[in-house]
Amino acid sequence: MRAFRISVTSTILFLFLVTLLPPECAAQPKTYPLDSLEGLKLHNVRAEPVTYQGRKAIHVAEPSGQGQGREDRLVLLAAAEFHNGVLEVDLAGKPGGGAAEQARGFIGVAFRVAPDVSKFECFYLRPTNGRAEDQVRRNHSAQYVSFPDFPWQRLRKEEPEKYETYVDLVPGQWTKVRIEVRGVKARFYVHGAEQPTLLVNDLKGGESKGAVALWIGPGTDGYFTNLRILQ
């Protein structure tokens, strides 16, 4: 009987300690090395496996001749459905050869992508803005958008400064980003910082779920490696 009491007490103590652990400790993240196109679906982009700055990665760019106005340039992870959790990836973005003057090397991560890619949430960076001599450009270094109804133009016009902010960036340099999502709230972290770079408390897509995707904007040469998903 004494041994039974010890066993029950130990079990209760273990369960109590588990509840004290942060969510990241409750499960192991699923890792996608992004060293091949296996399991990836291309949507309005071209992509290929490469070695970039000593790391195996996926190079993503827009197809030649594609219109500059598209915001749905994605590489989707076919098997990854995402609702709440954490997304982490290492990425590098820079304007591609022959890109328009307004190209910024736009690069980021989309999530809760609808099956028909008709809508998604997205956090992205404008790498050439990070160290621009124009302070206004610097203030537009990190951005949240919700496709298709809430592009950056609308968000900036209706609620200036709420969905974009400054972060130090260097074009073409590997940058670690992290997105934490819970319900209609999201936190965007850059460079492994303990505090989020950008807070969004009203994700425009509402409470939804969908695919995870790598995202680029017009005129971008983008590189992605080591994607991790925890949910």
Buried (B, 14 or more C-beta within 10 A) or exposed (E): EEEEEEEEEEEEEEEEEEEEEEEEEEEEBBEBEBBEEEEBEBBBBBBEBEEBEEBBBBBBBBEEEBEEEBBBBBBBBEEBBBBBBBBBBBBBBBBBEEBEEEBBBBBBBBBBBBEEBEBBBBBBBBBBBBEBEEEEBBBBBBBBBBBEEBBBEBBBEEEEEBBBBBBEBBBBEBBBBBBBBEEBEBBBBBEEEEEBBBBBEEBBBEEBBBBBBBBBBBBBBBBBBBBBBBB
